[in-house]
Amino acid sequence: MLYLSTTSALVRSGLRATAMAALCLSASLAWAEEKAPSGDAAREALGKQEGDVDQAALLTQTLTASDKQYSLLKKGKWAATYDLSYAYTGQQQIDAKFTDSTLTLFKIENTRSHTITNTFSVDYGLRDNLTGNVSLPIVSKYSESTTFSGLSHGFGDLQACVRWQPFEMRRDAASFTTSASVRLPTGRSPFRTISGQNLATGSGTAGLTLGVNSSKIIDPIALFGSASLGLSAPARHLNQERDGVTLVAVHPGPTVTVGGGFAYALSYDVSTTMSLQESLSFPSKLVFADGQTSRTSVQTSGMFNIGLGVRTAPQYTVNMTLGVGLTSDSPDFTLGMNLPLSF
C-alpha cells in the first residue's frame, strides 16, 4: 500500500556527507586530494542511519507526492493538501466566409486565457485499503480577445473521490488501486455565462470518473500508469444566446484519459518525475431552440509533465511541476505547486 511517510532523515555528520559526496564523479577528484578516512569510519558514514528511509520507501514517497491517485492512508489518518496551478492558453482562429465563390469575410481572432486555480483538499483513511477525498477549487480566470477582455473569480466544481486497493501489496509486485470520483457543478457554468460579461469557472455539468492506477518500484525508479473514463450528465433548461441562436441543452460525450511515467529519487530530500498524459473527448451534442442539433468535433489533449519535489521539513514536501501542451486542444503550458500536510 502506498503511503505518504512523514519520516525525516536525521542530520548527518560531516564525515558521512563527505563520504556520500565521494560517490559523485564531480567530487571524486577533490576527495582524492584529502586524507582518506579509515575503513570503519567510511562504513559507518555510508551505512543507513537512524531516521533514514530506504530506497523503496523514498520512491513510494516520491510517487505519492507527484500524484495522489497512487496513494492511500491508514485507517483514521488525515491529510490536507494545498495546490496552486497556472495555465496559459493562446489560440488563433480564422473566420472566413465565401459567397458565390467570393471571399466576403476574413477575420483573424486571437484569444489568450490565463487561469489560476487554488485547490484545497482533505483525505481521510476510511480503511487501510480505502481512502476518501474531498476537494474544492477557487478559480481566477482572465481572458483577452479582439471582442472581449475580462476577469472572473469564483468557486470551481466540488469533487468527492474514493480510492480503493483491491489486492494486498506484495514485495516486488506491482500495486493496483482503483478510484471513483463525483463532480458537482458548483462552479459558474459555461452554458449560462453572458457573452461579454463573465467567464466560466466550472464545467456546468455533474460527472462521474472511474479509474485504475498501477505502480511498481524497480530500483532506482518507480514506474506508474493510469487509465480513466469520465462521464458527464446532460445540461438542460438552458437559454444561452450566441451568434443568433439559442442553446437549450448539451449532452457531453465521454472522456478517456491514459497516462504514465516514472519517479526518481535524487537524494533523501529531492526527487523528480516525468510523465505523459493524453485525453480523448468524444463529440458532444448541442440542442438549439429551433429544434436543430449539432455535434462538436473530437478533442485530443496531450501534456508532457516534469516535476521536482523538495522535502523542506518533516511534514512538508513542496512539489513543483511544469507541463507542456502537445496538441492544439491543450494549454500551451502549465505551472503547478502543491504542499501536502499530514496529521
KOLBA-339309 format. One record per residue (C-alpha): x, y, z; residue number from 1. Coordinates in Angstrom, 1 decimal. Example, Ala and Ser with C-alpha at 12.3 -4.5 7.8 and 13.67 -1.06 7.14 Angstrom:
BEGIN
       x       y       z  pos
    12.3    -4.5     7.8    1
    13.7    -1.1     7.1    2
This chain:
BEGIN
       x       y       z  pos
     0.0     0.0     0.0    1
     1.4     3.4    -1.0    2
     1.5     5.7     1.9    3
     2.9     9.2     2.3    4
     5.5     8.9     5.0    5
     6.5    11.9     7.1    6
     9.6    10.4     8.5    7
    12.5    12.8     8.0    8
    16.2    11.9     7.7    9
    18.3    13.0    10.7   10
    21.1    15.5    10.3   11
    24.1    13.5     9.1   12
    27.6    14.0    10.3   13
    30.1    15.9     8.2   14
    32.1    12.7     7.7   15
    29.1    10.9     6.3   16
    28.2    13.9     4.0   17
    31.8    13.8     2.7   18
    31.7    10.1     2.1   19
    28.3    10.3     0.2   20
    29.7    13.1    -1.9   21
    32.6    10.8    -2.8   22
    30.1     8.7    -4.8   23
    29.6    11.6    -7.2   24
    32.1    11.8   -10.1   25
    32.5    15.5    -9.9   26
    33.5    15.3    -6.2   27
    35.8    12.3    -6.5   28
    38.8    14.2    -7.8   29
    38.7    16.7    -4.9   30
    38.2    13.9    -2.4   31
    41.4    12.2    -3.6   32
    43.4    15.2    -2.5   33
    42.2    14.9     1.1   34
    43.3    12.3     3.7   35
    41.3     9.1     3.3   36
    39.2     8.1     6.3   37
    39.6     4.7     8.0   38
    37.6     1.7     6.7   39
    35.4     1.7     9.8   40
    34.7     5.4     9.5   41
    33.7     5.0     5.9   42
    31.4     2.1     6.5   43
    29.8     4.0     9.4   44
    29.2     7.0     7.2   45
    27.8     5.1     4.3   46
    25.6     2.8     6.4   47
    22.0     3.6     6.9   48
    21.5     5.8     9.9   49
    18.5     6.0    12.3   50
    15.8     8.1    10.7   51
    16.9     7.4     7.1   52
    14.4     5.9     4.7   53
    15.3     3.1     2.3   54
    15.2     3.5    -1.4   55
    11.9     1.7    -1.8   56
    10.2     3.9     0.8   57
    11.7     7.0    -0.7   58
    10.4     6.1    -4.2   59
     7.0     5.5    -2.7   60
     7.0     9.0    -1.1   61
     8.1    10.5    -4.4   62
     5.3     8.8    -6.3   63
     2.7     9.7    -3.7   64
     3.8    13.3    -3.8   65
     3.6    13.5    -7.5   66
     0.1    12.1    -7.9   67
    -2.4    11.5    -5.1   68
    -4.3     8.8    -7.0   69
    -1.5     6.4    -6.3   70
    -1.6     6.8    -2.6   71
    -3.7     5.5     0.3   72
    -3.9     6.5     4.0   73
    -4.0     4.3     7.1   74
    -7.4     4.0     8.7   75
    -8.2     7.1    10.8   76
    -5.4     9.2     9.4   77
    -6.0    12.7     7.9   78
    -4.0    14.5     5.2   79
    -4.6    18.0     3.8   80
    -3.2    19.4     0.6   81
    -3.0    22.8    -1.0   82
    -2.5    23.1    -4.8   83
    -1.7    26.2    -6.8   84
    -1.7    25.9   -10.6   85
    -1.5    28.3   -13.5   86
    -2.4    27.6   -17.1   87
    -1.9    29.7   -20.2   88
    -3.8    29.0   -23.5   89
    -3.3    31.0   -26.6   90
    -5.4    30.4   -29.7   91
    -5.7    31.9   -33.2   92
    -8.9    31.4   -35.1   93
    -9.5    32.3   -38.8   94
   -13.1    33.1   -39.7   95
   -13.7    33.0   -43.5   96
   -16.9    33.2   -45.4   97
   -17.5    32.7   -49.1   98
   -20.5    33.9   -51.1   99
   -20.8    32.8   -54.7  100
   -17.2    31.7   -54.7  101
   -16.1    35.2   -53.5  102
   -14.5    35.8   -50.2  103
   -16.8    38.2   -48.3  104
   -15.4    37.8   -44.8  105
   -11.9    37.2   -43.5  106
   -11.1    37.7   -39.8  107
    -8.3    36.5   -37.6  108
    -9.2    36.4   -33.9  109
    -6.5    35.9   -31.2  110
    -7.6    34.7   -27.8  111
    -5.4    34.5   -24.7  112
    -6.5    32.9   -21.4  113
    -4.8    32.9   -18.1  114
    -6.2    30.7   -15.3  115
    -5.0    30.5   -11.7  116
    -6.5    27.7    -9.5  117
    -6.2    27.4    -5.7  118
    -7.4    23.9    -4.6  119
    -7.9    22.8    -1.1  120
    -8.4    19.1    -0.5  121
    -8.7    16.7     2.5  122
    -8.1    13.0     2.6  123
    -9.2    10.5     5.2  124
    -8.4     6.9     5.7  125
   -11.8     5.1     5.9  126
   -10.0     1.7     6.0  127
    -6.4     0.6     5.5  128
    -7.2     0.0     1.8  129
    -9.9     2.7     1.3  130
    -9.3     6.5     1.3  131
   -11.8     9.2     0.8  132
   -11.1    12.7    -0.6  133
   -13.0    16.0    -0.9  134
   -11.5    19.0    -2.9  135
   -12.8    22.5    -3.7  136
   -11.0    24.8    -6.2  137
   -11.1    28.5    -6.3  138
   -10.6    29.8    -9.8  139
    -9.4    33.1   -11.1  140
    -9.6    33.4   -14.9  141
    -8.6    36.2   -17.3  142
    -9.4    36.1   -21.0  143
    -8.5    38.6   -23.7  144
    -9.6    38.6   -27.3  145
   -10.4    41.1   -30.1  146
   -14.1    41.2   -28.9  147
   -13.8    40.7   -25.1  148
   -11.5    41.1   -22.2  149
   -12.5    40.3   -18.6  150
   -11.5    38.8   -15.3  151
   -13.7    36.4   -13.2  152
   -13.3    34.8    -9.8  153
   -15.4    32.1    -8.2  154
   -15.6    28.6    -6.9  155
   -14.9    25.7    -9.2  156
   -16.6    22.3    -9.2  157
   -16.6    20.4    -5.9  158
   -15.3    16.8    -6.2  159
   -15.6    13.8    -3.9  160
   -13.5    10.7    -4.5  161
   -12.7     7.3    -3.0  162
    -9.5     5.3    -3.8  163
    -9.5     1.5    -3.1  164
    -6.7    -1.0    -3.2  165
    -8.3    -4.4    -4.0  166
    -5.2    -6.5    -3.5  167
    -2.7    -6.6    -0.7  168
     0.6    -5.1    -1.7  169
     3.4    -7.6    -2.0  170
     7.1    -7.1    -2.3  171
     8.5    -7.0    -5.9  172
     4.9    -6.9    -7.3  173
     3.0    -4.1    -9.0  174
     0.5    -2.2    -6.8  175
    -3.0    -1.6    -8.1  176
    -5.6     1.0    -7.0  177
    -9.0     1.9    -8.3  178
   -10.8     5.2    -7.9  179
   -14.2     6.7    -8.4  180
   -15.0    10.4    -8.2  181
   -18.1    12.5    -8.4  182
   -18.1    16.1    -9.7  183
   -20.7    18.5    -8.6  184
   -21.4    21.6   -10.8  185
   -20.7    24.2    -8.1  186
   -18.7    26.5   -10.4  187
   -20.1    29.0   -12.9  188
   -21.4    27.1   -15.9  189
   -20.0    27.9   -19.4  190
   -23.5    27.3   -20.7  191
   -25.0    30.0   -18.5  192
   -22.5    32.8   -18.8  193
   -23.4    36.0   -20.6  194
   -21.3    36.9   -23.5  195
   -19.0    39.8   -22.8  196
   -19.8    39.9   -19.1  197
   -18.2    36.9   -17.2  198
   -16.3    33.8   -17.6  199
   -16.9    30.2   -16.6  200
   -15.2    28.7   -13.5  201
   -16.7    25.2   -13.8  202
   -17.8    22.5   -16.2  203
   -21.5    23.2   -16.0  204
   -22.5    19.5   -15.5  205
   -22.3    16.8   -12.9  206
   -19.9    14.0   -13.7  207
   -18.5    10.6   -12.7  208
   -15.0     9.4   -13.3  209
   -13.8     5.8   -12.9  210
   -10.1     5.0   -12.9  211
    -7.5     2.3   -12.4  212
    -3.9     3.0   -11.4  213
    -0.8     0.9   -11.2  214
     2.8     1.4   -10.0  215
     5.9    -0.7    -9.5  216
     9.2     0.1    -7.8  217
    12.3    -1.0    -9.8  218
    15.3     0.5    -8.1  219
    16.2     3.2    -8.6  220
    12.9     4.3   -10.2  221
     9.2     3.9    -9.7  222
     7.1     3.3   -12.8  223
     3.4     4.3   -12.8  224
     0.5     4.4   -15.2  225
    -3.2     5.1   -15.1  226
    -6.4     5.0   -17.2  227
    -9.8     6.6   -16.6  228
   -13.2     7.0   -18.1  229
   -15.2    10.2   -17.5  230
   -19.0    10.6   -18.0  231
   -21.0    13.8   -17.7  232
   -24.7    14.3   -17.2  233
   -26.6    16.4   -19.7  234
   -27.2    20.1   -19.1  235
   -30.8    21.0   -19.8  236
   -33.1    24.0   -19.4  237
   -30.5    26.4   -20.9  238
   -31.2    29.7   -22.6  239
   -27.9    30.9   -23.9  240
   -27.8    33.1   -27.0  241
   -24.7    33.0   -29.2  242
   -24.4    34.2   -32.8  243
   -28.1    34.5   -33.3  244
   -29.1    31.0   -32.0  245
   -30.3    29.9   -28.6  246
   -28.7    26.9   -26.9  247
   -31.2    24.9   -24.8  248
   -29.4    21.6   -24.0  249
   -25.9    20.0   -24.1  250
   -25.2    16.3   -24.0  251
   -21.4    15.9   -23.3  252
   -19.5    13.0   -24.7  253
   -17.4    10.6   -22.7  254
   -13.7    11.3   -22.0  255
   -10.9     8.7   -22.0  256
    -7.6     9.5   -20.3  257
    -4.4     7.5   -20.2  258
    -1.1     8.4   -18.7  259
     2.2     7.1   -17.4  260
     5.7     8.0   -16.3  261
     8.4     7.4   -13.7  262
     9.7     8.9   -10.5  263
    13.3     9.0    -9.4  264
    14.8     9.9    -6.0  265
    17.9    12.0    -6.4  266
    18.6    12.1    -2.7  267
    16.8    11.8     0.6  268
    15.2    15.2     0.2  269
    15.0    15.8    -3.6  270
    13.0    13.8    -6.2  271
    11.9    14.2    -9.8  272
     9.2    12.8   -12.0  273
     8.4    12.7   -15.7  274
     5.1    11.8   -17.2  275
     2.9    11.9   -20.3  276
    -0.9    12.2   -20.4  277
    -3.4    12.1   -23.2  278
    -7.2    12.7   -23.0  279
    -9.7    12.0   -25.8  280
   -13.0    13.8   -25.5  281
   -15.7    12.4   -27.8  282
   -18.2    14.7   -29.5  283
   -20.9    16.5   -27.5  284
   -24.4    17.0   -28.8  285
   -25.8    20.6   -28.8  286
   -29.6    21.2   -29.0  287
   -30.9    24.6   -30.1  288
   -34.3    26.3   -29.5  289
   -35.4    25.9   -33.2  290
   -35.0    22.1   -32.9  291
   -31.7    21.8   -34.8  292
   -28.8    19.9   -33.3  293
   -25.1    20.0   -33.8  294
   -22.1    17.9   -32.7  295
   -18.7    19.1   -31.7  296
   -15.5    17.6   -33.0  297
   -13.3    15.1   -31.1  298
   -10.8    16.9   -28.9  299
    -7.4    15.4   -28.1  300
    -5.3    16.9   -25.3  301
    -1.8    15.8   -24.6  302
     0.6    17.0   -21.9  303
     4.2    16.3   -21.0  304
     5.0    17.0   -17.4  305
     8.2    17.4   -15.4  306
     8.1    17.6   -11.6  307
    10.5    18.3    -8.8  308
     9.9    17.6    -5.1  309
    11.8    19.1    -2.2  310
    11.3    18.0     1.4  311
    11.8    21.2     3.4  312
    10.7    19.8     6.8  313
     9.5    16.5     8.4  314
     5.8    17.2     7.4  315
     6.4    19.5     4.4  316
     7.2    18.5     0.8  317
     7.0    21.1    -1.8  318
     6.3    19.8    -5.3  319
     6.6    21.8    -8.4  320
     5.6    20.8   -11.9  321
     5.9    22.1   -15.5  322
     3.5    20.9   -18.2  323
     3.9    21.5   -21.9  324
     0.9    21.1   -24.2  325
     1.5    18.7   -27.1  326
    -1.7    19.3   -29.1  327
    -3.8    22.2   -30.2  328
    -6.6    21.3   -27.7  329
    -4.2    21.5   -24.8  330
    -3.0    24.5   -22.7  331
     0.3    26.0   -24.1  332
     1.9    25.3   -20.7  333
     1.0    24.9   -17.1  334
     2.8    25.5   -13.8  335
     1.9    23.9   -10.5  336
     2.9    23.7    -6.9  337
     1.4    21.5    -4.1  338
     2.1    21.3    -0.4  339
     0.8    18.2     1.3  340
     0.3    18.3     5.1  341
    -0.2    15.1     7.1  342
    -1.8    14.8    10.5  343
